Amino acid sequence: MTVGRGSVGTNKLRIGELAEKANVTKRTIDYYTRLGLLEAERSSSNYRLYAPSSIERLGQIEQWKESGRSLDEIKRLLLEKNKEDAKDIDVRQLRKKIKGLEQEITEVLVRLDHGEIKGHTSVKKQLSQESLSLIRTLWQLLH
């Protein structure tokens, strides 16, 4: 992905900007990037660009270093944190999908109550396959 300069039109930071904001050296950032502790994108001019969240990540790395943790241990901790964050995203996406299915079912039930939909086959046509699966599962749990 090609992105523009940090202060011009995007929130990505060049290495010097990140170093200044995180109060570390560019050499430290370069080293952490090579170790895989930080991620960088390349701009069309081949500058390394970092997400603003890299400031917090650098702060966390520095705290862990001050507490005596090795860089290998810090890398492991960051990988675990990334996995936890990914799980949180999966759960949020699943909740969003369930909410959408619940809304779909509610809309169909309202239409049934108002007599807009008649007959079992007509109802099945109005619901997605996922909604029907959810209804079947709920039906089995309730009976």
C-alpha positions as CSV (number, residue, x, y, z in Angstrom):
1,M,0.0,0.0,0.0
2,T,1.3,3.4,-0.9
3,V,0.6,6.2,1.5
4,G,1.5,9.9,1.7
5,R,3.5,11.7,4.3
6,G,2.4,11.6,7.9
7,S,1.4,15.2,8.3
8,V,0.0,15.7,4.8
9,G,-3.4,14.1,4.3
10,T,-2.9,10.9,6.3
11,N,-2.3,10.0,9.9
12,K,0.7,7.7,9.2
13,L,4.0,8.8,10.8
14,R,7.5,8.8,9.2
15,I,10.2,7.3,11.4
16,G,11.5,10.7,12.5
17,E,8.0,11.9,13.5
18,L,7.4,8.6,15.4
19,A,10.8,8.9,17.2
20,E,10.0,12.4,18.3
21,K,6.5,11.6,19.5
22,A,7.6,8.4,21.3
23,N,10.8,9.9,22.7
24,V,13.1,7.2,21.3
25,T,15.7,7.2,18.6
26,K,15.2,6.4,14.9
27,R,17.8,3.7,15.4
28,T,15.6,2.1,18.1
29,I,12.6,2.2,15.8
30,D,14.6,0.7,13.0
31,Y,15.9,-2.1,15.2
32,Y,12.4,-2.9,16.6
33,T,11.0,-2.9,13.1
34,R,13.7,-5.4,11.9
35,L,12.9,-7.6,15.0
36,G,9.2,-7.5,14.1
37,L,8.1,-5.6,17.2
38,L,6.8,-2.7,15.0
39,E,5.2,-2.8,11.6
40,A,5.8,-0.2,8.9
41,E,4.4,0.4,5.5
42,R,6.4,1.9,2.6
43,S,5.4,5.1,0.9
44,S,5.7,5.7,-2.8
45,S,9.0,7.5,-2.0
46,N,10.1,4.4,0.0
47,Y,9.8,6.0,3.4
48,R,8.7,3.8,6.2
49,L,5.4,4.9,7.6
50,Y,4.0,3.9,11.0
51,A,0.5,3.9,12.4
52,P,-0.2,6.3,15.3
53,S,-0.8,3.3,17.5
54,S,3.0,2.6,17.2
55,I,3.5,5.4,19.8
56,E,1.6,3.4,22.4
57,R,3.3,0.2,21.3
58,L,6.7,1.8,21.7
59,G,5.7,3.0,25.2
60,Q,4.6,-0.6,26.1
61,I,7.9,-2.0,24.8
62,E,9.9,0.5,26.8
63,Q,7.9,-0.3,30.0
64,W,8.5,-4.0,29.5
65,K,12.2,-3.4,28.9
66,E,12.5,-1.3,32.1
67,S,10.8,-4.1,34.0
68,G,13.7,-6.4,32.9
69,R,12.0,-8.4,30.1
70,S,14.0,-9.5,27.1
71,L,13.2,-8.4,23.6
72,D,12.3,-12.1,22.8
73,E,9.9,-12.1,25.7
74,I,8.4,-8.8,24.6
75,K,7.9,-10.1,21.1
76,R,6.1,-13.1,22.5
77,L,3.9,-10.8,24.7
78,L,3.1,-8.6,21.7
79,L,2.1,-11.7,19.6
80,E,-0.2,-12.9,22.4
81,K,-1.7,-9.4,22.6
82,N,-2.3,-9.4,18.8
83,K,-4.1,-12.8,19.1
84,E,-6.3,-11.5,21.9
85,D,-7.1,-8.4,19.9
86,A,-8.0,-10.6,16.9
87,K,-10.3,-12.7,19.1
88,D,-12.0,-9.5,20.3
89,I,-12.5,-8.4,16.7
90,D,-14.0,-11.9,15.8
91,V,-16.4,-11.7,18.8
92,R,-17.5,-8.1,17.8
93,Q,-18.1,-9.3,14.2
94,L,-20.0,-12.3,15.4
95,R,-22.2,-10.1,17.7
96,K,-22.8,-7.7,14.8
97,K,-23.8,-10.6,12.5
98,I,-26.2,-12.0,15.2
99,K,-27.7,-8.6,15.7
100,G,-28.3,-8.3,12.0
101,L,-29.9,-11.8,11.9
102,E,-32.1,-10.8,14.9
103,Q,-33.2,-7.7,13.1
104,E,-34.0,-9.7,10.0
105,I,-36.1,-12.2,12.0
106,T,-37.9,-9.3,13.8
107,E,-38.8,-7.6,10.6
108,V,-40.2,-10.8,9.2
109,L,-42.2,-11.5,12.4
110,V,-43.6,-8.0,12.3
111,R,-44.7,-8.5,8.7
112,L,-46.3,-11.8,9.7
113,D,-48.2,-10.0,12.5
114,H,-49.4,-7.4,10.1
115,G,-50.6,-10.1,7.6
116,E,-48.1,-8.9,5.0
117,I,-46.7,-12.4,4.7
118,K,-48.8,-15.5,4.4
119,G,-47.8,-19.1,4.5
120,H,-44.7,-21.1,5.6
121,T,-43.0,-21.1,2.2
122,S,-43.4,-17.3,1.9
123,V,-41.7,-16.9,5.3
124,K,-38.8,-19.0,4.2
125,K,-38.3,-16.9,1.1
126,Q,-38.1,-13.8,3.3
127,L,-35.3,-15.1,5.6
128,S,-31.7,-15.8,4.8
129,Q,-30.3,-19.3,5.3
130,E,-28.4,-18.1,8.3
131,S,-31.6,-16.7,9.9
132,L,-33.4,-20.0,9.3
133,S,-30.5,-21.9,10.9
134,L,-30.7,-19.6,13.9
135,I,-34.5,-20.1,14.2
136,R,-34.1,-23.9,13.9
137,T,-31.4,-23.9,16.6
138,L,-33.5,-21.7,18.9
139,W,-36.5,-23.9,18.3
140,Q,-34.6,-27.1,19.2
141,L,-33.3,-25.4,22.4
142,L,-36.7,-24.3,23.4
143,H,-38.5,-27.6,22.8
